[in-house]
């Protein structure tokens, strides 16, 4: 269900049709959907940032182990 709501590839009407057919409910209005999509985008961006930080840390550790740093 969340993949439908947070999808950037589906228009509001498409999301609503899928939610009604598969889950038995509809979103009230497009603004409600946009708010949820923005929340999903923020979660995604936060995950990307955390992944970059973890990657840098792992790279430094590996570089020290290999004697390159």
Backbone bond lengths (Angstrom), bond angles and torsions (degrees), N, CA, C in turn:
res aa  C-N    CA-C-N  psi(-1)  N-CA   C-N-CA  omega(-1)  CA-C   N-CA-C  phi
1 X - - - 1.438 - - 1.530 110.61 -
2 X 1.320 116.63 -44.14 1.470 119.52 -178.53 1.519 111.87 -64.55
3 X 1.342 116.61 -33.08 1.459 118.39 178.68 1.529 111.00 -64.09
4 X 1.312 118.15 -30.04 1.459 121.94 176.38 1.526 109.72 -71.99
5 X 1.321 116.51 -49.31 1.459 121.06 -177.19 1.523 111.51 -62.67
6 X 1.335 117.56 -42.35 1.454 121.21 -175.54 1.523 113.89 -88.21
7 X 1.314 118.28 -0.43 1.464 121.86 -177.82 1.522 111.86 -65.19
8 X 1.318 114.95 134.15 1.466 120.31 176.00 1.527 110.49 -91.40
9 X 1.321 116.90 -9.75 1.458 121.45 -176.25 1.528 113.14 -91.31
10 X 1.320 117.56 -11.07 1.458 121.22 -178.09 1.523 110.57 -108.46
11 X 1.329 115.34 140.57 1.460 120.55 174.32 1.529 108.62 -78.83
12 X 1.338 115.53 163.96 1.451 120.96 -178.53 1.529 111.53 -54.74
13 X 1.319 117.30 -45.53 1.470 120.28 -178.37 1.524 111.51 -63.35
14 X 1.331 117.12 -36.73 1.467 120.98 178.26 1.530 110.56 -67.93
15 X 1.322 116.05 -43.77 1.468 120.26 177.83 1.520 110.40 -59.47
16 X 1.322 116.03 -45.81 1.450 120.53 -178.21 1.525 111.72 -62.99
17 X 1.326 116.49 -40.12 1.464 120.29 179.30 1.527 111.08 -64.07
18 X 1.327 117.05 -42.28 1.462 121.50 179.06 1.526 110.52 -65.90
19 X 1.322 116.66 -45.66 1.465 120.63 -179.70 1.525 111.24 -61.74
20 X 1.330 116.74 -38.61 1.460 119.93 179.81 1.530 110.56 -69.84
21 X 1.324 116.90 -44.12 1.465 121.01 -176.59 1.531 112.41 -70.50
22 X 1.322 116.92 -41.55 1.462 120.12 -173.08 1.533 114.29 -94.54
23 X 1.336 116.39 -27.59 1.466 118.78 -173.59 1.528 113.39 -123.81
24 X 1.322 117.46 -5.49 1.452 121.03 174.41 1.515 116.45 76.76
25 X 1.332 117.97 20.87 1.463 118.49 175.14 1.522 110.44 -144.51
26 X 1.319 114.83 162.70 1.458 121.89 179.39 1.524 109.86 -124.61
27 X 1.300 115.92 152.83 1.462 120.61 172.92 1.527 108.27 -79.12
28 X 1.317 115.99 147.06 1.465 120.73 -177.47 1.531 112.04 -65.79
29 X 1.307 115.88 -50.11 1.462 119.13 -178.27 1.522 110.56 -152.31
30 X 1.295 115.42 169.64 1.462 121.29 -176.86 1.518 111.95 -65.19
31 X 1.317 117.71 -33.34 1.464 121.80 -179.75 1.528 110.81 -61.46
32 X 1.341 116.75 -40.03 1.464 122.15 177.85 1.533 110.10 -60.22
33 X 1.306 115.49 -42.29 1.463 120.96 -179.80 1.528 110.60 -67.71
34 X 1.324 117.24 -42.78 1.464 121.11 179.17 1.523 111.38 -59.86
35 X 1.323 116.59 -39.36 1.461 120.99 178.61 1.515 110.66 -61.76
36 X 1.323 117.03 -45.06 1.464 120.74 179.18 1.519 111.25 -66.26
37 X 1.332 116.69 -38.58 1.467 120.00 179.66 1.521 110.66 -65.57
38 X 1.321 117.55 -39.46 1.460 121.02 177.66 1.525 110.73 -63.70
39 X 1.326 117.12 -37.69 1.454 121.37 177.00 1.526 109.85 -63.69
40 X 1.315 116.78 -43.54 1.467 121.27 178.39 1.515 111.77 -62.62
41 X 1.309 116.76 -39.34 1.464 121.11 178.76 1.527 110.59 -65.70
42 X 1.320 117.55 -39.24 1.464 121.51 178.59 1.528 110.63 -64.20
43 X 1.329 116.79 -41.01 1.464 120.89 177.74 1.525 109.81 -62.99
44 X 1.319 116.68 -44.08 1.467 122.02 179.68 1.529 110.57 -60.68
45 X 1.324 116.87 -48.95 1.467 120.93 -178.84 1.523 111.43 -63.04
46 X 1.316 117.28 -37.46 1.462 121.42 176.88 1.531 110.11 -62.73
47 X 1.320 116.53 -41.75 1.464 121.22 178.37 1.519 111.87 -63.70
48 X 1.316 117.24 -40.27 1.464 121.44 177.95 1.526 109.79 -62.52
49 X 1.316 116.76 -45.91 1.465 121.19 -179.52 1.523 111.20 -61.49
50 X 1.324 117.02 -43.85 1.466 120.79 178.24 1.520 110.84 -63.52
51 X 1.328 116.67 -38.69 1.459 120.82 178.33 1.528 112.26 -63.88
52 X 1.311 116.99 -39.33 1.468 120.98 177.76 1.522 110.81 -63.99
53 X 1.319 116.41 -43.75 1.468 120.82 -179.91 1.526 110.15 -63.63
54 X 1.338 116.83 -46.25 1.467 120.37 178.90 1.521 111.39 -62.30
55 X 1.323 116.87 -38.33 1.459 121.00 178.25 1.526 112.16 -63.45
56 X 1.321 116.69 -40.99 1.466 120.24 178.01 1.526 110.99 -64.27
57 X 1.322 115.51 -42.41 1.471 119.70 179.80 1.524 110.06 -63.18
58 X 1.331 117.15 -46.79 1.469 120.94 179.62 1.526 110.77 -61.84
59 X 1.324 116.63 -40.13 1.463 120.28 179.24 1.520 111.98 -63.18
60 X 1.310 116.99 -40.73 1.463 120.51 178.16 1.526 110.85 -65.77
61 X 1.329 116.19 -41.65 1.473 119.95 179.07 1.532 109.89 -62.83
62 X 1.327 117.03 -46.01 1.469 120.36 -179.62 1.531 110.59 -64.76
63 X 1.331 115.78 -38.54 1.466 118.92 178.98 1.518 111.82 -63.86
64 X 1.322 117.76 -38.85 1.451 121.83 177.85 1.520 110.47 -67.09
65 X 1.330 117.08 -41.53 1.464 121.34 179.70 1.525 110.46 -62.37
66 X 1.335 115.75 -40.77 1.465 120.40 -178.94 1.530 112.14 -82.67
67 X 1.307 117.33 -4.48 1.459 121.34 177.86 1.513 113.88 79.09
68 X 1.310 117.49 18.68 1.464 121.08 -178.59 1.522 112.65 -92.08
69 X 1.336 115.20 -12.41 1.474 118.47 178.95 1.505 108.36 -120.73
